Amino acid sequence: MQMQTDLLQEARRQAEICNACRYCEGYCSVFPALHAERAFGDGDLTQLANLCHNCRGCYYACQYTAPHEFDLNLPQALANVRQDSWEDLAFPRVAGKAFQKNGVLIAVAAVIGFALLFWAARMLGSQGGEGFYAVLSHNAMVAIFLPAFVFPLVSIGISLRRYWRRVEAGPFRVAQLVKAVRQAADMRNLKGGHGDGCNFEDEDRFSHARRMAHQAVMYGFLLCFAATSVATVMHYALNMPAPYGLLSAPKLLGLSGGVLLVLGCTEMIRLKLRSDRTLGARGAFGGEIAFVGLLGFVGLSGLVLYALGQTALMPLLLAVHLGAVLAFFLLMPFTKMAHGFYRLAALTVNAGK
């Protein structure tokens, strides 16, 4: 609790200095929202922190960074508050804190553990299904993944409700959400103050690489989700069970989504490794890499499974892929994946002001 107070106090100090300076007013959504306040409560700072996309343009443009006595580092101050808010608002809270401390270990252990369980489950038989169902029946997959899909939705829903109350957002309006979705879809806040991109990876180099990587991951994930949704409709509503051919909607959506996930996650890891860690949240680097690596591995294992799905390696590859997918869903509320939901909530709150 004391650390949370210290993080908020430091963010408040820096926000008050930025509010007096106003040099960065046009950089992103953070500064108009910041300059609209006269004083900053804990909820105000949580909202500003989740509006921040950590593009770091304000830091490199600031005249009050170290060695100036003000020692401003607003990207890190907001990142610390943001990270702490995700841990504190997570449901259950203990899981959020645990993943941030041991993210890589937990992600690897979860994938291996679930893969071994799926490998053992194949011994139960599949009742003569085709394709993947020859290894694990459709009913077994539904019984496993339906709760795993519902749990993160419930967990994130509770977390967002806590967030809405903490920032004192007021009544929810659909028009606000529509405006926020448009901003998120375009990644407007990663374009930089002048539209040249952000300098996340290098102080003197503006680039849209981070924005494009985020878009690849976001749209890749949505395409994979669409593939599953279409396959569900085809199976239950149209009586067209899997396996599906290459030119079918589930395959086209899934393959394109998997490629985007792998490319986007690979680029995000490259950018993170090149970036200045002192401008991000303290102690969060491992957890962030773990999440991006896990999401990228889900896409990669799916592509490899499709490529080698007609070989003797298929049962092993299926177990590994399903283990990665299950680990991703169960860990999702406590990983960096949650930031997309919080950021959308922050943009929605901001759209109503």
BAGULUM-588075 format. One record per residue (C-alpha): residue number from 1; residue in three letters; x, y, z. Coordinates in steps of 0.5 Angstrom, whole numbers, plus 500, padded with zeros to 3 digits. Layout:
BEGIN
PT  NUM  ALA  X  Y  Z
...
# end
This chain:
BEGIN
PT  1  MET  500  500  500
PT  2  GLN  506  505  502
PT  3  MET  509  503  495
PT  4  GLN  502  505  491
PT  5  THR  502  512  495
PT  6  ASP  509  513  493
PT  7  LEU  508  512  486
PT  8  LEU  502  516  486
PT  9  GLN  505  522  490
PT  10  GLU  511  522  485
PT  11  ALA  506  522  479
PT  12  ARG  502  528  482
PT  13  ARG  508  532  483
PT  14  GLN  510  531  476
PT  15  ALA  503  532  473
PT  16  GLU  503  539  477
PT  17  ILE  510  541  473
PT  18  CYS  507  539  467
PT  19  ASN  501  542  468
PT  20  ALA  504  549  469
PT  21  CYS  509  548  463
PT  22  ARG  504  546  458
PT  23  TYR  509  545  452
PT  24  CYS  507  538  450
PT  25  GLU  499  540  450
PT  26  GLY  499  537  443
PT  27  TYR  503  530  444
PT  28  CYS  497  525  445
PT  29  SER  490  525  449
PT  30  VAL  494  525  456
PT  31  PHE  496  532  456
PT  32  PRO  489  535  454
PT  33  ALA  486  531  460
PT  34  LEU  492  533  464
PT  35  HIS  491  541  463
PT  36  ALA  484  540  464
PT  37  GLU  485  539  471
PT  38  ARG  487  544  477
PT  39  ALA  489  538  482
PT  40  PHE  490  531  481
PT  41  GLY  486  526  486
PT  42  ASP  488  518  486
PT  43  GLY  483  517  481
PT  44  ASP  485  522  476
PT  45  LEU  492  520  476
PT  46  THR  490  513  474
PT  47  GLN  486  515  469
PT  48  LEU  492  519  466
PT  49  ALA  496  513  467
PT  50  ASN  492  509  463
PT  51  LEU  491  514  457
PT  52  CYS  498  514  456
PT  53  HIS  501  509  451
PT  54  ASN  508  510  453
PT  55  CYS  511  513  446
PT  56  ARG  516  517  450
PT  57  GLY  515  523  446
PT  58  CYS  514  528  451
PT  59  TYR  520  525  455
PT  60  TYR  525  527  449
PT  61  ALA  522  534  448
PT  62  CYS  522  536  456
PT  63  GLN  527  541  458
PT  64  TYR  526  539  465
PT  65  THR  529  531  465
PT  66  ALA  535  530  469
PT  67  PRO  540  533  470
PT  68  HIS  535  538  472
PT  69  GLU  533  539  479
PT  70  PHE  525  537  477
PT  71  ASP  528  530  474
PT  72  LEU  522  529  470
PT  73  ASN  520  522  467
PT  74  LEU  513  522  466
PT  75  PRO  513  516  462
PT  76  GLN  516  512  467
PT  77  ALA  511  515  473
PT  78  LEU  505  514  469
PT  79  ALA  507  507  467
PT  80  ASN  509  505  474
PT  81  VAL  502  508  476
PT  82  ARG  499  504  471
PT  83  GLN  502  498  472
PT  84  ASP  500  498  480
PT  85  SER  493  500  478
PT  86  TRP  493  493  473
PT  87  GLU  495  489  479
PT  88  ASP  491  492  484
PT  89  LEU  484  492  480
PT  90  ALA  486  485  478
PT  91  PHE  481  479  480
PT  92  PRO  483  476  484
PT  93  ARG  489  481  486
PT  94  VAL  494  476  488
PT  95  ALA  494  473  481
PT  96  GLY  496  480  478
PT  97  LYS  501  481  482
PT  98  ALA  504  474  482
PT  99  PHE  505  474  474
PT  100  GLN  508  481  474
PT  101  LYS  513  478  479
PT  102  ASN  514  472  475
PT  103  GLY  511  472  468
PT  104  VAL  516  468  464
PT  105  LEU  516  463  469
PT  106  ILE  509  462  470
PT  107  ALA  508  463  462
PT  108  VAL  513  457  461
PT  109  ALA  510  453  466
PT  110  ALA  503  454  464
PT  111  VAL  504  452  457
PT  112  ILE  508  446  459
PT  113  GLY  504  444  464
PT  114  PHE  497  444  460
PT  115  ALA  501  441  454
PT  116  LEU  502  435  458
PT  117  LEU  495  435  460
PT  118  PHE  493  435  453
PT  119  TRP  498  429  451
PT  120  ALA  495  425  457
PT  121  ALA  488  426  455
PT  122  ARG  489  424  448
PT  123  MET  490  417  451
PT  124  LEU  482  417  453
PT  125  GLY  481  417  446
PT  126  SER  476  421  441
PT  127  GLN  471  417  439
PT  128  GLY  473  416  432
PT  129  GLY  473  423  430
PT  130  GLU  477  426  424
PT  131  GLY  483  431  424
PT  132  PHE  484  434  431
PT  133  TYR  478  430  433
PT  134  ALA  482  424  432
PT  135  VAL  486  426  438
PT  136  LEU  481  430  442
PT  137  SER  474  430  441
PT  138  HIS  470  436  440
PT  139  ASN  466  435  446
PT  140  ALA  472  435  450
PT  141  MET  475  441  447
PT  142  VAL  468  445  449
PT  143  ALA  468  442  456
PT  144  ILE  475  445  457
PT  145  PHE  476  451  453
PT  146  LEU  469  454  454
PT  147  PRO  470  455  462
PT  148  ALA  477  458  460
PT  149  PHE  474  463  455
PT  150  VAL  468  465  460
PT  151  PHE  473  466  466
PT  152  PRO  477  472  463
PT  153  LEU  471  475  461
PT  154  VAL  468  475  468
PT  155  SER  475  477  471
PT  156  ILE  476  483  466
PT  157  GLY  469  485  467
PT  158  ILE  470  486  475
PT  159  SER  477  489  474
PT  160  LEU  474  494  469
PT  161  ARG  468  496  474
PT  162  ARG  473  497  479
PT  163  TYR  477  502  474
PT  164  TRP  470  505  473
PT  165  ARG  469  507  480
PT  166  ARG  476  509  482
PT  167  VAL  476  514  476
PT  168  GLU  469  516  478
PT  169  ALA  467  516  471
PT  170  GLY  460  517  471
PT  171  PRO  454  514  467
PT  172  PHE  456  510  461
PT  173  ARG  454  512  454
PT  174  VAL  455  508  448
PT  175  ALA  457  514  444
PT  176  GLN  463  515  448
PT  177  LEU  465  508  447
PT  178  VAL  464  509  439
PT  179  LYS  469  514  439
PT  180  ALA  474  510  444
PT  181  VAL  474  504  439
PT  182  ARG  475  509  433
PT  183  GLN  481  512  436
PT  184  ALA  484  505  439
PT  185  ALA  483  502  432
PT  186  ASP  487  507  429
PT  187  MET  492  507  434
PT  188  ARG  492  515  434
PT  189  ASN  496  516  440
PT  190  LEU  502  512  437
PT  191  LYS  502  517  431
PT  192  GLY  506  522  435
PT  193  GLY  505  529  437
PT  194  HIS  506  531  429
PT  195  GLY  504  525  426
PT  196  ASP  511  522  425
PT  197  GLY  510  517  429
PT  198  CYS  513  516  436
PT  199  ASN  521  515  438
PT  200  PHE  520  509  443
PT  201  GLU  526  505  440
PT  202  ASP  531  511  439
PT  203  GLU  531  519  442
PT  204  ASP  532  522  435
PT  205  ARG  528  517  431
PT  206  PHE  521  518  429
PT  207  SER  518  511  427
PT  208  HIS  511  508  426
PT  209  ALA  514  501  427
PT  210  ARG  511  501  434
PT  211  ARG  504  503  432
PT  212  MET  504  498  426
PT  213  ALA  506  492  431
PT  214  HIS  501  494  435
PT  215  GLN  496  494  430
PT  216  ALA  498  487  427
PT  217  VAL  497  484  434
PT  218  MET  491  487  435
PT  219  TYR  488  485  428
PT  220  GLY  491  478  428
PT  221  PHE  488  477  435
PT  222  LEU  481  479  432
PT  223  LEU  482  475  426
PT  224  CYS  483  469  430
PT  225  PHE  477  470  434
PT  226  ALA  473  471  428
PT  227  ALA  476  464  425
PT  228  THR  473  461  432
PT  229  SER  467  464  432
PT  230  VAL  465  463  424
PT  231  ALA  467  455  426
PT  232  THR  463  455  431
PT  233  VAL  457  458  427
PT  234  MET  458  453  422
PT  235  HIS  459  447  427
PT  236  TYR  452  448  431
PT  237  ALA  448  452  426
PT  238  LEU  450  450  419
PT  239  ASN  452  443  421
PT  240  MET  458  443  418
PT  241  PRO  463  440  423
PT  242  ALA  471  441  422
PT  243  PRO  476  439  419
PT  244  TYR  475  445  414
PT  245  GLY  479  446  407
PT  246  LEU  484  451  406
PT  247  LEU  479  456  402
PT  248  SER  474  456  408
PT  249  ALA  473  462  412
PT  250  PRO  475  459  419
PT  251  LYS  482  457  415
PT  252  LEU  483  464  411
PT  253  LEU  481  468  418
PT  254  GLY  486  463  422
PT  255  LEU  492  463  418
PT  256  SER  492  471  416
PT  257  GLY  491  472  424
PT  258  GLY  496  467  426
PT  259  VAL  501  470  421
PT  260  LEU  500  477  424
PT  261  LEU  500  475  431
PT  262  VAL  507  472  429
PT  263  LEU  510  478  426
PT  264  GLY  507  483  430
PT  265  CYS  509  480  437
PT  266  THR  516  479  434
PT  267  GLU  517  486  432
PT  268  MET  514  488  439
PT  269  ILE  519  484  442
PT  270  ARG  525  487  438
PT  271  LEU  523  494  440
PT  272  LYS  522  493  447
PT  273  LEU  529  490  447
PT  274  ARG  532  496  444
PT  275  SER  528  501  448
PT  276  ASP  530  505  454
PT  277  ARG  528  501  460
PT  278  THR  528  507  465
PT  279  LEU  522  510  461
PT  280  GLY  518  504  463
PT  281  ALA  514  501  469
PT  282  ARG  520  498  474
PT  283  GLY  520  491  474
PT  284  ALA  515  490  469
PT  285  PHE  519  488  463
PT  286  GLY  519  481  464
PT  287  GLY  512  480  465
PT  288  GLU  511  484  458
PT  289  ILE  516  480  455
PT  290  ALA  512  474  457
PT  291  PHE  506  476  455
PT  292  VAL  508  478  448
PT  293  GLY  512  471  447
PT  294  LEU  506  467  449
PT  295  LEU  501  471  445
PT  296  GLY  506  470  439
PT  297  PHE  507  463  441
PT  298  VAL  500  461  440
PT  299  GLY  500  464  433
PT  300  LEU  507  460  431
PT  301  SER  504  454  434
PT  302  GLY  498  454  430
PT  303  LEU  501  455  424
PT  304  VAL  506  450  425
PT  305  LEU  500  445  427
PT  306  TYR  497  447  420
PT  307  ALA  503  446  416
PT  308  LEU  505  439  419
PT  309  GLY  498  437  421
PT  310  GLN  498  431  416
PT  311  THR  504  428  419
PT  312  ALA  506  423  425
PT  313  LEU  507  430  429
PT  314  MET  500  432  429
PT  315  PRO  498  429  436
PT  316  LEU  504  432  440
PT  317  LEU  504  439  436
PT  318  LEU  496  439  438
PT  319  ALA  498  438  445
PT  320  VAL  503  444  445
PT  321  HIS  498  449  441
PT  322  LEU  492  447  446
PT  323  GLY  497  448  452
PT  324  ALA  499  455  449
PT  325  VAL  492  457  448
PT  326  LEU  489  455  455
PT  327  ALA  495  458  458
PT  328  PHE  494  465  454
PT  329  PHE  486  465  456
PT  330  LEU  487  463  463
PT  331  LEU  493  468  464
PT  332  MET  490  474  460
PT  333  PRO  487  478  465
PT  334  PHE  493  478  469
PT  335  THR  498  480  463
PT  336  LYS  499  486  459
PT  337  MET  493  483  455
PT  338  ALA  489  487  460
PT  339  HIS  492  494  458
PT  340  GLY  488  494  451
PT  341  PHE  481  493  456
PT  342  TYR  484  498  461
PT  343  ARG  486  503  455
PT  344  LEU  479  503  452
PT  345  ALA  476  504  458
PT  346  ALA  480  510  459
PT  347  LEU  479  513  452
PT  348  THR  472  512  453
PT  349  VAL  472  516  460
PT  350  ASN  476  521  456
PT  351  ALA  471  521  450
PT  352  GLY  465  524  455
PT  353  LYS  469  530  458
# end
